[in-house]
Amino acid sequence: MHPEYITPYSPEQNGVIERFMRTLKEECIWLNLFSSFAEAKAIIEAWIHEYNTERPHQELGYVSPGEYRYELAA
């Protein structure tokens, strides 16, 4: 499998990641004043963990990915 190159700054070609990056900036990066790279890394990693496990997602019917997985398994 080879990487697929897209036109820079073209959200219509890569909408999912563009939306994720916008959410990351709005809900995490712009709300924090980081004093070091290590602090930024820890806060962003914690936010990504929350995003992937606890935060409700519109595409999943406003349930968290964890809840969605549980519902699929039932």
Order of alpha helices (4+ residues) and beta strands (2+ residues): alpha-alpha-alpha
